[in-house]
Amino acid sequence: MKHILLFLAFAVLCSAHAAETDFKFFFAYPNARIITKIGTADAKCVPYKNHTIPKTAGELPSFQNGFGKSGGDLSGFQVHWSFVKKTEYGDLYLFVLKKDDALVKAFPALYSGSTVIAYEHDGIQVVIEPCNDED
């Protein structure tokens, strides 16, 4: 019985890892990290790990996230990102900068494996950089 439980635990861990790894397929450069800084606050995320689970067999996952700041300088600013698609040149992202939920700026960024400063202005910075799988 103990061997069956160990096997089941191992199978669940392997399938969870495989399911996570499968999302890398959608990216030309899956080992990327998006760093958003608003004033002194910052957030980091790995795009392929920020996904919605498809509800139907034909539906594709979406990859998106956001970060906002409340209090202090730059209060009310938010940066949202969405992975648009894998291209022959790299991964295309769309970023949206908002202030108090109003659109300030929308801008694309193409990530091709090396650090890209997608936006830097007035204390707000968005960077896409390489990372290892443990980040």
A tleap script that builds the chain and sets N, CA, C and O, in Angstrom:
source leaprc.protein.ff14SB
mol = sequence {
  NMET LYS HIE ILE LEU LEU PHE LEU ALA PHE
  ALA VAL LEU CYS SER ALA HIE ALA ALA GLU
  THR ASP PHE LYS PHE PHE PHE ALA TYR PRO
  ASN ALA ARG ILE ILE THR LYS ILE GLY THR
  ALA ASP ALA LYS CYS VAL PRO TYR LYS ASN
  HIE THR ILE PRO LYS THR ALA GLY GLU LEU
  PRO SER PHE GLN ASN GLY PHE GLY LYS SER
  GLY GLY ASP LEU SER GLY PHE GLN VAL HIE
  TRP SER PHE VAL LYS LYS THR GLU TYR GLY
  ASP LEU TYR LEU PHE VAL LEU LYS LYS ASP
  ASP ALA LEU VAL LYS ALA PHE PRO ALA LEU
  TYR SER GLY SER THR VAL ILE ALA TYR GLU
  HIE ASP GLY ILE GLN VAL VAL ILE GLU PRO
  CYS ASN ASP GLU CASP
}
set mol.1.N position { 0.820 -1.189 0.000 }
set mol.1.CA position { 0.000 0.000 0.000 }
set mol.1.C position { 0.868 1.258 0.000 }
set mol.1.O position { 0.564 2.238 -0.680 }
set mol.2.N position { 1.969 1.211 0.786 }
set mol.2.CA position { 2.855 2.358 0.868 }
set mol.2.C position { 3.470 2.645 -0.504 }
set mol.2.O position { 3.636 3.808 -0.870 }
set mol.3.N position { 3.807 1.606 -1.262 }
set mol.3.CA position { 4.398 1.785 -2.596 }
set mol.3.C position { 3.397 2.428 -3.558 }
set mol.3.O position { 3.772 3.252 -4.392 }
set mol.4.N position { 2.141 2.052 -3.439 }
set mol.4.CA position { 1.107 2.638 -4.304 }
set mol.4.C position { 0.960 4.124 -3.997 }
set mol.4.O position { 0.861 4.940 -4.914 }
set mol.5.N position { 0.945 4.483 -2.704 }
set mol.5.CA position { 0.820 5.891 -2.322 }
set mol.5.C position { 2.027 6.694 -2.795 }
set mol.5.O position { 1.871 7.814 -3.280 }
set mol.6.N position { 3.220 6.138 -2.662 }
set mol.6.CA position { 4.419 6.825 -3.144 }
set mol.6.C position { 4.366 7.003 -4.656 }
set mol.6.O position { 4.719 8.064 -5.171 }
set mol.7.N position { 3.930 5.977 -5.363 }
set mol.7.CA position { 3.817 6.071 -6.816 }
set mol.7.C position { 2.814 7.151 -7.213 }
set mol.7.O position { 3.082 7.946 -8.115 }
set mol.8.N position { 1.664 7.183 -6.546 }
set mol.8.CA position { 0.638 8.186 -6.849 }
set mol.8.C position { 1.144 9.599 -6.565 }
set mol.8.O position { 0.907 10.515 -7.352 }
set mol.9.N position { 1.835 9.774 -5.450 }
set mol.9.CA position { 2.392 11.094 -5.129 }
set mol.9.C position { 3.402 11.514 -6.188 }
set mol.9.O position { 3.401 12.666 -6.623 }
set mol.10.N position { 4.256 10.598 -6.603 }
set mol.10.CA position { 5.245 10.892 -7.641 }
set mol.10.C position { 4.558 11.227 -8.963 }
set mol.10.O position { 4.968 12.158 -9.656 }
set mol.11.N position { 3.522 10.480 -9.313 }
set mol.11.CA position { 2.796 10.723 -10.566 }
set mol.11.C position { 2.133 12.091 -10.558 }
set mol.11.O position { 2.146 12.795 -11.568 }
set mol.12.N position { 1.554 12.471 -9.424 }
set mol.12.CA position { 0.917 13.788 -9.324 }
set mol.12.C position { 1.949 14.886 -9.462 }
set mol.12.O position { 1.713 15.862 -10.174 }
set mol.13.N position { 3.087 14.754 -8.800 }
set mol.13.CA position { 4.150 15.760 -8.910 }
set mol.13.C position { 4.669 15.860 -10.339 }
set mol.13.O position { 4.883 16.962 -10.843 }
set mol.14.N position { 4.870 14.739 -10.985 }
set mol.14.CA position { 5.359 14.732 -12.373 }
set mol.14.C position { 4.342 15.356 -13.315 }
set mol.14.O position { 4.709 16.127 -14.202 }
set mol.15.N position { 3.078 15.033 -13.132 }
set mol.15.CA position { 2.065 15.593 -14.028 }
set mol.15.C position { 1.900 17.084 -13.780 }
set mol.15.O position { 1.651 17.830 -14.727 }
set mol.16.N position { 2.030 17.545 -12.545 }
set mol.16.CA position { 1.951 18.980 -12.265 }
set mol.16.C position { 3.122 19.697 -12.925 }
set mol.16.O position { 2.950 20.773 -13.498 }
set mol.17.N position { 4.319 19.100 -12.846 }
set mol.17.CA position { 5.488 19.691 -13.497 }
set mol.17.C position { 5.313 19.677 -15.013 }
set mol.17.O position { 5.650 20.657 -15.677 }
set mol.18.N position { 4.801 18.604 -15.563 }
set mol.18.CA position { 4.602 18.518 -17.011 }
set mol.18.C position { 3.584 19.540 -17.478 }
set mol.18.O position { 3.757 20.150 -18.533 }
set mol.19.N position { 2.517 19.734 -16.702 }
set mol.19.CA position { 1.502 20.714 -17.088 }
set mol.19.C position { 2.091 22.109 -17.098 }
set mol.19.O position { 1.786 22.903 -17.988 }
set mol.20.N position { 2.936 22.424 -16.114 }
set mol.20.CA position { 3.581 23.734 -16.072 }
set mol.20.C position { 4.533 23.886 -17.242 }
set mol.20.O position { 4.562 24.937 -17.882 }
set mol.21.N position { 5.307 22.862 -17.531 }
set mol.21.CA position { 6.282 22.912 -18.609 }
set mol.21.C position { 5.597 23.067 -19.963 }
set mol.21.O position { 6.132 23.736 -20.848 }
set mol.22.N position { 4.438 22.470 -20.138 }
set mol.22.CA position { 3.725 22.578 -21.407 }
set mol.22.C position { 3.422 24.016 -21.787 }
set mol.22.O position { 3.361 24.326 -22.977 }
set mol.23.N position { 3.230 24.909 -20.821 }
set mol.23.CA position { 2.931 26.295 -21.120 }
set mol.23.C position { 4.126 27.013 -21.743 }
set mol.23.O position { 3.955 28.043 -22.395 }
set mol.24.N position { 5.318 26.488 -21.552 }
set mol.24.CA position { 6.506 27.088 -22.161 }
set mol.24.C position { 6.442 27.025 -23.687 }
set mol.24.O position { 7.060 27.843 -24.368 }
set mol.25.N position { 5.706 26.068 -24.220 }
set mol.25.CA position { 5.600 25.872 -25.664 }
set mol.25.C position { 5.104 27.122 -26.385 }
set mol.25.O position { 5.457 27.353 -27.541 }
set mol.26.N position { 4.296 27.921 -25.716 }
set mol.26.CA position { 3.704 29.097 -26.341 }
set mol.26.C position { 4.705 30.238 -26.542 }
set mol.26.O position { 4.410 31.191 -27.262 }
set mol.27.N position { 5.879 30.155 -25.920 }
set mol.27.CA position { 6.851 31.238 -25.930 }
set mol.27.C position { 8.096 30.875 -26.734 }
set mol.27.O position { 8.537 29.726 -26.725 }
set mol.28.N position { 8.653 31.850 -27.421 }
set mol.28.CA position { 9.963 31.673 -28.057 }
set mol.28.C position { 11.044 31.675 -26.978 }
set mol.28.O position { 12.031 30.945 -27.077 }
set mol.29.N position { 10.850 32.506 -25.939 }
set mol.29.CA position { 11.798 32.629 -24.827 }
set mol.29.C position { 11.018 32.503 -23.512 }
set mol.29.O position { 10.693 33.515 -22.891 }
set mol.30.N position { 10.718 31.279 -23.087 }
set mol.30.CA position { 9.888 31.097 -21.896 }
set mol.30.C position { 10.558 31.525 -20.592 }
set mol.30.O position { 9.874 31.873 -19.630 }
set mol.31.N position { 11.880 31.502 -20.552 }
set mol.31.CA position { 12.570 31.855 -19.312 }
set mol.31.C position { 12.844 33.353 -19.259 }
set mol.31.O position { 13.991 33.800 -19.217 }
set mol.32.N position { 11.757 34.108 -19.262 }
set mol.32.CA position { 11.809 35.560 -19.149 }
set mol.32.C position { 11.155 35.969 -17.837 }
set mol.32.O position { 10.293 35.268 -17.306 }
set mol.33.N position { 11.579 37.104 -17.334 }
set mol.33.CA position { 10.974 37.661 -16.124 }
set mol.33.C position { 10.619 39.115 -16.424 }
set mol.33.O position { 11.426 39.854 -16.990 }
set mol.34.N position { 9.417 39.518 -16.044 }
set mol.34.CA position { 9.002 40.907 -16.181 }
set mol.34.C position { 9.124 41.561 -14.813 }
set mol.34.O position { 8.560 41.083 -13.828 }
set mol.35.N position { 9.868 42.661 -14.767 }
set mol.35.CA position { 10.047 43.410 -13.531 }
set mol.35.C position { 9.385 44.771 -13.717 }
set mol.35.O position { 9.722 45.511 -14.641 }
set mol.36.N position { 8.457 45.090 -12.847 }
set mol.36.CA position { 7.762 46.370 -12.880 }
set mol.36.C position { 8.130 47.139 -11.624 }
set mol.36.O position { 7.988 46.629 -10.513 }
set mol.37.N position { 8.605 48.372 -11.803 }
set mol.37.CA position { 8.934 49.237 -10.669 }
set mol.37.C position { 8.094 50.499 -10.777 }
set mol.37.O position { 8.068 51.165 -11.812 }
set mol.38.N position { 7.413 50.810 -9.691 }
set mol.38.CA position { 6.653 52.048 -9.591 }
set mol.38.C position { 7.141 52.721 -8.319 }
set mol.38.O position { 6.804 52.299 -7.213 }
set mol.39.N position { 7.940 53.777 -8.484 }
set mol.39.CA position { 8.560 54.415 -7.323 }
set mol.39.C position { 9.495 53.438 -6.647 }
set mol.39.O position { 10.392 52.894 -7.291 }
set mol.40.N position { 9.300 53.204 -5.356 }
set mol.40.CA position { 10.167 52.293 -4.608 }
set mol.40.C position { 9.604 50.871 -4.537 }
set mol.40.O position { 10.264 49.970 -4.019 }
set mol.41.N position { 8.399 50.667 -5.050 }
set mol.41.CA position { 7.773 49.335 -5.029 }
set mol.41.C position { 8.074 48.604 -6.331 }
set mol.41.O position { 8.201 49.223 -7.387 }
set mol.42.N position { 8.188 47.285 -6.246 }
set mol.42.CA position { 8.420 46.517 -7.468 }
set mol.42.C position { 7.755 45.152 -7.388 }
set mol.42.O position { 7.433 44.654 -6.309 }
set mol.43.N position { 7.559 44.564 -8.560 }
set mol.43.CA position { 6.981 43.226 -8.661 }
set mol.43.C position { 7.709 42.484 -9.770 }
set mol.43.O position { 8.107 43.081 -10.770 }
set mol.44.N position { 7.880 41.176 -9.587 }
set mol.44.CA position { 8.542 40.322 -10.580 }
set mol.44.C position { 7.636 39.141 -10.884 }
set mol.44.O position { 6.993 38.591 -9.990 }
set mol.45.N position { 7.592 38.755 -12.155 }
set mol.45.CA position { 6.829 37.559 -12.501 }
set mol.45.C position { 7.410 36.911 -13.754 }
set mol.45.O position { 8.035 37.571 -14.584 }
set mol.46.N position { 7.189 35.622 -13.866 }
set mol.46.CA position { 7.602 34.844 -15.029 }
set mol.46.C position { 6.345 34.607 -15.865 }
set mol.46.O position { 5.419 33.939 -15.406 }
set mol.47.N position { 6.299 35.146 -17.087 }
set mol.47.CA position { 5.060 35.108 -17.875 }
set mol.47.C position { 4.406 33.737 -18.035 }
set mol.47.O position { 3.189 33.630 -17.883 }
set mol.48.N position { 5.176 32.679 -18.339 }
set mol.48.CA position { 4.516 31.395 -18.584 }
set mol.48.C position { 3.860 30.833 -17.333 }
set mol.48.O position { 3.015 29.943 -17.425 }
set mol.49.N position { 4.241 31.344 -16.158 }
set mol.49.CA position { 3.636 30.885 -14.907 }
set mol.49.C position { 2.392 31.700 -14.537 }
set mol.49.O position { 1.725 31.383 -13.552 }
set mol.50.N position { 2.075 32.731 -15.300 }
set mol.50.CA position { 0.908 33.584 -15.053 }
set mol.50.C position { -0.088 33.372 -16.169 }
set mol.50.O position { -0.143 34.147 -17.123 }
set mol.51.N position { -0.875 32.320 -16.048 }
set mol.51.CA position { -1.767 31.948 -17.138 }
set mol.51.C position { -3.158 31.595 -16.630 }
set mol.51.O position { -3.358 31.269 -15.460 }
set mol.52.N position { -4.098 31.672 -17.544 }
set mol.52.CA position { -5.432 31.154 -17.269 }
set mol.52.C position { -5.478 29.738 -17.813 }
set mol.52.O position { -4.834 29.431 -18.816 }
set mol.53.N position { -6.213 28.904 -17.174 }
set mol.53.CA position { -6.375 27.523 -17.625 }
set mol.53.C position { -7.528 27.492 -18.637 }
set mol.53.O position { -8.626 27.957 -18.332 }
set mol.54.N position { -7.291 26.954 -19.828 }
set mol.54.CA position { -8.383 26.867 -20.812 }
set mol.54.C position { -9.552 26.054 -20.272 }
set mol.54.O position { -9.367 25.035 -19.608 }
set mol.55.N position { -10.764 26.530 -20.573 }
set mol.55.CA position { -11.975 25.843 -20.108 }
set mol.55.C position { -12.445 24.779 -21.093 }
set mol.55.O position { -13.131 23.832 -20.708 }
set mol.56.N position { -12.074 24.935 -22.377 }
set mol.56.CA position { -12.466 23.963 -23.394 }
set mol.56.C position { -11.225 23.512 -24.152 }
set mol.56.O position { -10.174 24.148 -24.072 }
set mol.57.N position { -11.350 22.429 -24.877 }
set mol.57.CA position { -10.205 21.860 -25.595 }
set mol.57.C position { -9.657 22.810 -26.658 }
set mol.57.O position { -8.447 22.829 -26.881 }
set mol.58.N position { -10.497 23.589 -27.313 }
set mol.58.CA position { -10.040 24.477 -28.373 }
set mol.58.C position { -9.541 25.827 -27.890 }
set mol.58.O position { -8.980 26.593 -28.674 }
set mol.59.N position { -9.734 26.131 -26.624 }
set mol.59.CA position { -9.350 27.432 -26.077 }
set mol.59.C position { -7.862 27.441 -25.717 }
set mol.59.O position { -7.334 26.452 -25.207 }
set mol.60.N position { -7.202 28.549 -25.982 }
set mol.60.CA position { -5.799 28.703 -25.624 }
set mol.60.C position { -5.690 29.416 -24.285 }
set mol.60.O position { -6.561 30.213 -23.938 }
set mol.61.N position { -4.633 29.142 -23.529 }
set mol.61.CA position { -4.454 29.884 -22.277 }
set mol.61.C position { -4.075 31.331 -22.591 }
set mol.61.O position { -3.525 31.620 -23.653 }
set mol.62.N position { -4.369 32.220 -21.673 }
set mol.62.CA position { -3.889 33.591 -21.825 }
set mol.62.C position { -2.867 33.840 -20.727 }
set mol.62.O position { -2.962 33.283 -19.634 }
set mol.63.N position { -1.904 34.673 -21.028 }
set mol.63.CA position { -0.815 34.965 -20.108 }
set mol.63.C position { -0.847 36.466 -19.832 }
set mol.63.O position { -0.606 37.271 -20.732 }
set mol.64.N position { -1.144 36.840 -18.587 }
set mol.64.CA position { -1.238 38.251 -18.254 }
set mol.64.C position { -1.137 38.458 -16.753 }
set mol.64.O position { -1.337 37.537 -15.961 }
set mol.65.N position { -0.820 39.698 -16.382 }
set mol.65.CA position { -0.724 40.044 -14.975 }
set mol.65.C position { -0.644 41.560 -14.871 }
set mol.65.O position { -0.649 42.259 -15.884 }
set mol.66.N position { -0.572 42.056 -13.664 }
set mol.66.CA position { -0.469 43.491 -13.467 }
set mol.66.C position { 0.054 43.812 -12.088 }
set mol.66.O position { 0.131 42.944 -11.219 }
set mol.67.N position { 0.416 45.074 -11.894 }
set mol.67.CA position { 0.979 45.540 -10.636 }
set mol.67.C position { 0.581 46.992 -10.464 }
set mol.67.O position { 0.655 47.773 -11.412 }
set mol.68.N position { 0.162 47.359 -9.267 }
set mol.68.CA position { -0.208 48.742 -8.991 }
set mol.68.C position { 0.351 49.208 -7.674 }
set mol.68.O position { 0.774 48.404 -6.842 }
set mol.69.N position { 0.350 50.513 -7.487 }
set mol.69.CA position { 0.892 51.094 -6.262 }
set mol.69.C position { -0.161 51.956 -5.601 }
set mol.69.O position { -0.825 52.761 -6.254 }
set mol.70.N position { -0.308 51.779 -4.298 }
set mol.70.CA position { -1.210 52.639 -3.534 }
set mol.70.C position { -0.402 53.300 -2.428 }
set mol.70.O position { 0.458 52.671 -1.811 }
set mol.71.N position { -0.679 54.547 -2.189 }
set mol.71.CA position { 0.026 55.287 -1.143 }
set mol.71.C position { 1.341 55.856 -1.623 }
set mol.71.O position { 1.986 55.289 -2.504 }
set mol.72.N position { 1.734 56.956 -1.056 }
set mol.72.CA position { 3.013 57.583 -1.375 }
set mol.72.C position { 3.048 58.186 -2.766 }
set mol.72.O position { 2.021 58.408 -3.406 }
set mol.73.N position { 4.261 58.440 -3.203 }
set mol.73.CA position { 4.417 59.004 -4.544 }
set mol.73.C position { 3.990 57.980 -5.588 }
set mol.73.O position { 4.134 56.776 -5.379 }
set mol.74.N position { 3.488 58.439 -6.663 }
set mol.74.CA position { 3.021 57.599 -7.777 }
set mol.74.C position { 1.825 56.715 -7.398 }
set mol.74.O position { 1.577 55.699 -8.048 }
set mol.75.N position { 1.100 57.089 -6.371 }
set mol.75.CA position { -0.080 56.328 -5.961 }
set mol.75.C position { -1.106 56.305 -7.087 }
set mol.75.O position { -1.319 57.310 -7.766 }
set mol.76.N position { -1.732 55.167 -7.277 }
set mol.76.CA position { -2.773 55.016 -8.292 }
set mol.76.C position { -2.263 54.532 -9.641 }
set mol.76.O position { -3.063 54.222 -10.523 }
set mol.77.N position { -0.939 54.460 -9.821 }
set mol.77.CA position { -0.412 53.962 -11.090 }
set mol.77.C position { -0.456 52.439 -11.115 }
set mol.77.O position { -0.237 51.781 -10.098 }
set mol.78.N position { -0.741 51.894 -12.285 }
set mol.78.CA position { -0.781 50.443 -12.500 }
set mol.78.C position { -0.125 50.132 -13.835 }
set mol.78.O position { -0.228 50.907 -14.785 }
set mol.79.N position { 0.547 48.997 -13.896 }
set mol.79.CA position { 1.086 48.488 -15.156 }
set mol.79.C position { 0.530 47.082 -15.340 }
set mol.79.O position { 0.691 46.220 -14.475 }
set mol.80.N position { -0.123 46.861 -16.472 }
set mol.80.CA position { -0.669 45.545 -16.810 }
set mol.80.C position { 0.052 45.056 -18.060 }
set mol.80.O position { 0.412 45.854 -18.926 }
set mol.81.N position { 0.262 43.751 -18.154 }
set mol.81.CA position { 0.886 43.196 -19.356 }
set mol.81.C position { 0.097 41.997 -19.838 }
set mol.81.O position { -0.579 41.316 -19.067 }
set mol.82.N position { 0.200 41.760 -21.128 }
set mol.82.CA position { -0.376 40.569 -21.766 }
set mol.82.C position { 0.628 40.036 -22.778 }
set mol.82.O position { 1.232 40.797 -23.534 }
set mol.83.N position { 0.793 38.747 -22.781 }
set mol.83.CA position { 1.586 38.098 -23.823 }
set mol.83.C position { 0.699 38.040 -25.060 }
set mol.83.O position { -0.415 37.520 -25.003 }
set mol.84.N position { 1.192 38.573 -26.180 }
set mol.84.CA position { 0.399 38.621 -27.403 }
set mol.84.C position { 0.631 37.373 -28.236 }
set mol.84.O position { -0.317 36.664 -28.573 }
set mol.85.N position { 1.898 37.097 -28.574 }
set mol.85.CA position { 2.186 35.901 -29.364 }
set mol.85.C position { 3.683 35.683 -29.513 }
set mol.85.O position { 4.495 36.591 -29.332 }
set mol.86.N position { 4.013 34.454 -29.846 }
set mol.86.CA position { 5.390 34.088 -30.196 }
set mol.86.C position { 5.564 34.434 -31.666 }
set mol.86.O position { 4.716 34.091 -32.490 }
set mol.87.N position { 6.656 35.112 -32.002 }
set mol.87.CA position { 6.946 35.442 -33.395 }
set mol.87.C position { 8.297 34.861 -33.772 }
set mol.87.O position { 9.009 34.333 -32.918 }
set mol.88.N position { 8.648 34.953 -35.034 }
set mol.88.CA position { 9.968 34.469 -35.455 }
set mol.88.C position { 11.097 35.328 -34.885 }
set mol.88.O position { 12.256 34.915 -34.895 }
set mol.89.N position { 10.759 36.528 -34.384 }
set mol.89.CA position { 11.762 37.440 -33.826 }
set mol.89.C position { 11.823 37.409 -32.307 }
set mol.89.O position { 12.762 37.945 -31.717 }
set mol.90.N position { 10.848 36.795 -31.671 }
set mol.90.CA position { 10.798 36.746 -30.215 }
set mol.90.C position { 9.370 36.774 -29.731 }
set mol.90.O position { 8.439 36.507 -30.491 }
set mol.91.N position { 9.198 37.098 -28.462 }
set mol.91.CA position { 7.878 37.139 -27.835 }
set mol.91.C position { 7.371 38.572 -27.777 }
set mol.91.O position { 8.077 39.478 -27.335 }
set mol.92.N position { 6.144 38.761 -28.229 }
set mol.92.CA position { 5.544 40.089 -28.273 }
set mol.92.C position { 4.608 40.267 -27.081 }
set mol.92.O position { 3.728 39.440 -26.840 }
set mol.93.N position { 4.808 41.347 -26.345 }
set mol.93.CA position { 3.995 41.691 -25.189 }
set mol.93.C position { 3.327 43.040 -25.413 }
set mol.93.O position { 3.846 43.889 -26.137 }
set mol.94.N position { 2.177 43.227 -24.787 }
set mol.94.CA position { 1.513 44.526 -24.768 }
set mol.94.C position { 1.429 44.967 -23.312 }
set mol.94.O position { 0.959 44.225 -22.450 }
set mol.95.N position { 1.892 46.181 -23.054 }
set mol.95.CA position { 1.847 46.767 -21.720 }
set mol.95.C position { 0.872 47.929 -21.716 }
set mol.95.O position { 0.762 48.666 -22.696 }
set mol.96.N position { 0.164 48.087 -20.606 }
set mol.96.CA position { -0.784 49.185 -20.447 }
set mol.96.C position { -0.466 49.877 -19.128 }
set mol.96.O position { -0.463 49.250 -18.069 }
set mol.97.N position { -0.200 51.174 -19.206 }
set mol.97.CA position { 0.045 51.987 -18.029 }
set mol.97.C position { -1.221 52.784 -17.735 }
set mol.97.O position { -1.753 53.476 -18.604 }
set mol.98.N position { -1.698 52.674 -16.481 }
set mol.98.CA position { -2.917 53.376 -16.079 }
set mol.98.C position { -2.643 54.220 -14.845 }
set mol.98.O position { -1.749 53.916 -14.054 }
set mol.99.N position { -3.412 55.267 -14.692 }
set mol.99.CA position { -3.412 56.088 -13.473 }
set mol.99.C position { -4.852 56.178 -13.020 }
set mol.99.O position { -5.699 56.706 -13.740 }
set mol.100.N position { -5.141 55.667 -11.829 }
set mol.100.CA position { -6.512 55.639 -11.295 }
set mol.100.C position { -7.484 55.031 -12.306 }
set mol.100.O position { -8.569 55.569 -12.527 }
set mol.101.N position { -7.100 53.927 -12.912 }
set mol.101.CA position { -7.881 53.153 -13.884 }
set mol.101.C position { -8.090 53.841 -15.229 }
set mol.101.O position { -8.816 53.318 -16.073 }
set mol.102.N position { -7.477 54.990 -15.447 }
set mol.102.CA position { -7.559 55.662 -16.747 }
set mol.102.C position { -6.291 55.357 -17.551 }
set mol.102.O position { -5.183 55.367 -17.014 }
set mol.103.N position { -6.473 55.090 -18.826 }
set mol.103.CA position { -5.339 54.770 -19.695 }
set mol.103.C position { -4.398 55.960 -19.808 }
set mol.103.O position { -4.825 57.073 -20.116 }
set mol.104.N position { -3.110 55.720 -19.556 }
set mol.104.CA position { -2.073 56.731 -19.745 }
set mol.104.C position { -1.311 56.431 -21.023 }
set mol.104.O position { -1.061 57.322 -21.835 }
set mol.105.N position { -0.945 55.167 -21.196 }
set mol.105.CA position { -0.148 54.774 -22.355 }
set mol.105.C position { -0.244 53.272 -22.556 }
set mol.105.O position { -0.303 52.515 -21.587 }
set mol.106.N position { -0.259 52.841 -23.800 }
set mol.106.CA position { -0.156 51.423 -24.161 }
set mol.106.C position { 1.058 51.302 -25.063 }
set mol.106.O position { 1.260 52.125 -25.956 }
set mol.107.N position { 1.870 50.270 -24.830 }
set mol.107.CA position { 3.094 50.128 -25.624 }
set mol.107.C position { 3.464 48.658 -25.762 }
set mol.107.O position { 3.289 47.870 -24.832 }
set mol.108.N position { 3.982 48.299 -26.940 }
set mol.108.CA position { 4.427 46.916 -27.159 }
set mol.108.C position { 5.897 46.770 -26.771 }
set mol.108.O position { 6.625 47.756 -26.653 }
set mol.109.N position { 6.309 45.535 -26.577 }
set mol.109.CA position { 7.727 45.219 -26.369 }
set mol.109.C position { 7.990 43.843 -26.963 }
set mol.109.O position { 7.202 42.914 -26.787 }
set mol.110.N position { 9.098 43.729 -27.663 }
set mol.110.CA position { 9.521 42.454 -28.241 }
set mol.110.C position { 10.709 41.947 -27.440 }
set mol.110.O position { 11.740 42.613 -27.343 }
set mol.111.N position { 10.551 40.759 -26.868 }
set mol.111.CA position { 11.627 40.156 -26.074 }
set mol.111.C position { 12.265 39.038 -26.876 }
set mol.111.O position { 11.597 38.086 -27.281 }
set mol.112.N position { 13.575 39.166 -27.102 }
set mol.112.CA position { 14.280 38.155 -27.901 }
set mol.112.C position { 15.430 37.513 -27.140 }
set mol.112.O position { 16.433 37.125 -27.739 }
set mol.113.N position { 15.291 37.399 -25.817 }
set mol.113.CA position { 16.266 36.643 -25.038 }
set mol.113.C position { 17.255 37.475 -24.249 }
set mol.113.O position { 17.935 36.936 -23.375 }
set mol.114.N position { 17.365 38.769 -24.520 }
set mol.114.CA position { 18.259 39.616 -23.729 }
set mol.114.C position { 17.445 40.767 -23.131 }
set mol.114.O position { 16.341 41.060 -23.592 }
set mol.115.N position { 17.988 41.404 -22.121 }
set mol.115.CA position { 17.268 42.417 -21.357 }
set mol.115.C position { 16.735 43.542 -22.240 }
set mol.115.O position { 17.444 44.095 -23.081 }
set mol.116.N position { 15.455 43.861 -22.018 }
set mol.116.CA position { 14.778 44.946 -22.735 }
set mol.116.C position { 14.157 45.879 -21.704 }
set mol.116.O position { 13.409 45.437 -20.833 }
set mol.117.N position { 14.464 47.157 -21.803 }
set mol.117.CA position { 13.759 48.143 -20.989 }
set mol.117.C position { 12.571 48.588 -21.825 }
set mol.117.O position { 12.715 49.370 -22.765 }
set mol.118.N position { 11.402 48.084 -21.475 }
set mol.118.CA position { 10.199 48.345 -22.263 }
set mol.118.C position { 9.655 49.749 -22.008 }
set mol.118.O position { 9.052 50.355 -22.893 }
set mol.119.N position { 9.871 50.264 -20.793 }
set mol.119.CA position { 9.370 51.595 -20.450 }
set mol.119.C position { 10.180 52.128 -19.284 }
set mol.119.O position { 10.492 51.389 -18.350 }
set mol.120.N position { 10.522 53.413 -19.333 }
set mol.120.CA position { 11.206 54.059 -18.214 }
set mol.120.C position { 10.926 55.551 -18.284 }
set mol.120.O position { 11.412 56.251 -19.173 }
set mol.121.N position { 10.124 56.028 -17.321 }
set mol.121.CA position { 9.766 57.442 -17.317 }
set mol.121.C position { 9.165 57.815 -15.967 }
set mol.121.O position { 8.303 57.106 -15.447 }
set mol.122.N position { 9.619 58.919 -15.406 }
set mol.122.CA position { 9.040 59.492 -14.178 }
set mol.122.C position { 8.843 58.480 -13.055 }
set mol.122.O position { 7.774 58.436 -12.447 }
set mol.123.N position { 9.860 57.665 -12.772 }
set mol.123.CA position { 9.795 56.742 -11.644 }
set mol.123.C position { 9.094 55.428 -11.913 }
set mol.123.O position { 8.893 54.629 -10.999 }
set mol.124.N position { 8.717 55.198 -13.171 }
set mol.124.CA position { 8.082 53.921 -13.534 }
set mol.124.C position { 8.980 53.225 -14.537 }
set mol.124.O position { 9.412 53.827 -15.520 }
set mol.125.N position { 9.258 51.960 -14.285 }
set mol.125.CA position { 10.139 51.192 -15.173 }
set mol.125.C position { 9.567 49.795 -15.373 }
set mol.125.O position { 9.089 49.158 -14.435 }
set mol.126.N position { 9.630 49.334 -16.628 }
set mol.126.CA position { 9.217 47.977 -16.972 }
set mol.126.C position { 10.375 47.336 -17.726 }
set mol.126.O position { 10.824 47.861 -18.745 }
set mol.127.N position { 10.854 46.205 -17.226 }
set mol.127.CA position { 12.003 45.508 -17.811 }
set mol.127.C position { 11.619 44.054 -18.049 }
set mol.127.O position { 10.947 43.438 -17.222 }
set mol.128.N position { 12.046 43.516 -19.172 }
set mol.128.CA position { 11.937 42.073 -19.430 }
set mol.128.C position { 13.367 41.570 -19.489 }
set mol.128.O position { 14.182 42.098 -20.246 }
set mol.129.N position { 13.678 40.554 -18.697 }
set mol.129.CA position { 15.045 40.048 -18.636 }
set mol.129.C position { 15.054 38.533 -18.564 }
set mol.129.O position { 14.056 37.917 -18.190 }
set mol.130.N position { 16.189 37.927 -18.926 }
set mol.130.CA position { 16.299 36.467 -18.796 }
set mol.130.C position { 16.310 36.057 -17.322 }
set mol.130.O position { 16.758 36.817 -16.464 }
set mol.131.N position { 15.820 34.869 -17.039 }
set mol.131.CA position { 15.886 34.325 -15.686 }
set mol.131.C position { 16.020 32.812 -15.790 }
set mol.131.O position { 15.776 32.221 -16.842 }
set mol.132.N position { 16.411 32.202 -14.686 }
set mol.132.CA position { 16.445 30.744 -14.684 }
set mol.132.C position { 15.106 30.222 -14.204 }
set mol.132.O position { 14.274 30.994 -13.729 }
set mol.133.N position { 14.891 28.951 -14.320 }
set mol.133.CA position { 13.591 28.340 -14.020 }
set mol.133.C position { 13.190 28.462 -12.553 }
set mol.133.O position { 12.004 28.372 -12.239 }
set mol.134.N position { 14.142 28.662 -11.653 }
set mol.134.CA position { 13.833 28.732 -10.235 }
set mol.134.C position { 13.326 30.101 -9.802 }
set mol.134.O position { 12.802 30.239 -8.697 }
set mol.135.N position { 13.473 31.123 -10.655 }
set mol.135.CA position { 13.044 32.490 -10.293 }
set mol.135.C position { 11.556 32.616 -10.227 }
set mol.135.O position { 11.040 33.695 -9.937 }
savepdb mol mol.pdb
quit
